[in-house]
Amino acid sequence: MVFFINMTLLVLSVVAVFAVFIASGKHAKKKEEMKQRFLATEEAANSVRKKDIDPALFYTADLSALPAIPEGDPHQVQRCAKRVMIRFEKPLTNVELKMQYGLAQMDFIAEYEENFNAYLKALTNWATEAPDTDALKILQLAISLGSEYRDTYKTAADIYSRQGDKYGLDALLAHAEKNHFSDPSIRKQILEYINRKKEEKPA
């Protein structure tokens, strides 16, 4: 009886190992196929000839819509506003960008997008030191443009909370939920922060 049980366990062990081996082989094959498809797509994207960037992507800052910039422009808002900027309504991968505009445009696209992010960062930094009324105008613009900076939302949430503005906090939460974030963890932190502020009582 003991021999029979041991043999049964041995057979089951062999079957289990064989099943794991088969599954592992299928996984490795699938992984290799995905890798090959990616490489083929990447190669095709790198072969796309240079195309003009869609004019609709270029963003021109309108400083007249903002409060008066402090003397000396300590946060470099004007300097950032003068740079060439592009803004993507819908995030695209590098492969998608290369497919649309060609590899030769990638450095320019990266530079223009970084300029846009630098402008949003300058606006956010300015708002953190501005009076509440001015700060909200600045922050509302940055948020409407899709800012991904935590301080953009946290500063606005702090102001709305101080003012007891539940509607403002609700609107801010809706924007944070709608806006794209490259890092989902940042969105989570922002949403949690705004919700905490909604639960606080005005000072």
N, C-alpha and C positions, 0 to 999 in steps of 0.2 A: 504493500500500500504506500509506504514511504517512497519507494522507488518510483511508483506511478505518479505520485504528487510532484516529486522532484523533476521527473521528465516533463510533466505538464507545465511546470513553471519555466523550465528551460525552453520549451517550445514557444510559450507565450513571450518570453524574453526575446527570443530570436525574431519572432514576428514583430514585436514592438520596435526592435532595433531596425529591422528591415523597413517598417513603415516610416520611421523617422528618416531613414536614409533616402527613401523615395520622395518624401515631402521636401527634404532638404535639397534634393536634386532639382525638383520642380521649381522651388523658390530661387535657386541659383540661376536656373535657365530663364525664369521670368525676369530676374534682376538684370541678367546679361542682355536680354531683348530690350528692356527699357533703356539700358545704357546705350545700346546701338542706335535706337530710335532718337535718343537725345543727341548723340554725336552727329547723326545724319541731319537732324534739324539745325543744329549749330553750324554745321558745314554749309548748309544751304543758306542760312542767314548771313554768314560771313561772305558769301558770294554775291549778295545783292548789291547792285550798283548804287552809288550815292544819289539820293533824292532830296529835294528841297523840303525843309521842315514846314509843316502845315502852319501858315500864318496865324490861324486861329489859336494856336498854342501860346503865342507870345503874349506876355502880360506887361502892360504899362501902368506903373503906379500913378495914382491920382492923389497927390499930396494935398490938394485943395479940399478933399473930403475929410481930412484929419484936422485935429486941433493944431494950433500954432506950435511949430517945432521949437524946443528950447534953444536959447542962444548957444552957439557953439556946437549944436547938434551932437551932444555927448554920446549918443547911441548909434551914430552913423546912419540914421534913417535916410537922409538925403543922398548920401553916398551910395547906399545899397539900392535906392530907388532909381538911380541913373544907369544901373547895370542892365545888360540884356537878360531878360528872364523868360522862362517858359513855365506854364502851369498845366499839369495834366488833370483833367476832370476824372479820368479813369486811369488807375495805375496800370502800367504796362511792364512786362518783363524785358530784360535786355534782348532776348531773342526776338520778341515781338517788335521792339524798337528797331532792331537791325533789319528785320523783314520789311518794315515800313520805310525806313530812311537810309539803310545801308550802313555798313561798319564804319565808313569814313565820317559819319555824322555823330558817332557815339560820344567822342570827347566833347564836342560842342554841346550836345544835349545834356551831358553830365554837368558841364560848367554852368549852363543856363539854368538848370534845375537847382543847382547849388546856390546860385545867385538869388533865386526866388526864396529858397529856404532861409538864406541869410537875411533877406528883407523881413520875413515873418519873425525871425528871431529878434531883429532890431526893434520891430514894433512891440514885441512882447516885453523886451527889456525897458523900453520907454514907458510902457504902461505901468510897470511895477513901481515907477517913481512919480507918476503923474497923479493929479487930483482925481477922485473917483469918477466924476462926470466925464473928464477927458479920457481917463483910462478905459472906461467902458466903450467909448466910441472907437478907440484904437483896437481894443480886444475883439469887439464885434466884427470889425473888418478882418482881422487876422483869422478869426474863427470861420467867417464866411468864405475865406480863401482856402480853408482846409488845413490850418496849422496843426502840426503834430506835436507841438511842444507842450509838455505838462503845465508849465507856468502860465501859458496862455489861458488855459481853462481854470487852473487853480486860483489865479489872481481874480478872474471874473467871478468865480464862485465865492471867494472871500468878500468881494464888494457886494454882491447880491445878498449874501447872508447878513452882512452888517446892516444893510438897508431893509432887511425883512422882505425882500422881493421874491416871493415864491414863484411868480410867473417867470421872472428872469432866470431862476434856477431850473425851472422846468424846460424853458427854451434852450438853455445851455446844455442840459442833459440830452435833449433831442438832437442838438447839433453834434455832440460828442458821439452819440450812437450812430448817426448818419455818416459822419466824416470818415474818410479812409485813414487807417494807421498802419504804417509798415510793420510796427511791432504791436501785436495784439495785447501784450502785457501792459503797454502804456495806456491803451484804451481802457483796460480793466481798472488800472489805478485811478484814472481820471473819473470814470463812472462811480467808483467807490467813494472818491473824495467828494464829488458833487452830492451824492446821496447822503453822505454824512452831514454835509452842510444843510441839506434840506431838513434834517432831523433836529438841527440845532435851533435854539430859541435866539432871536435877535438880542444883541447886547443892550 
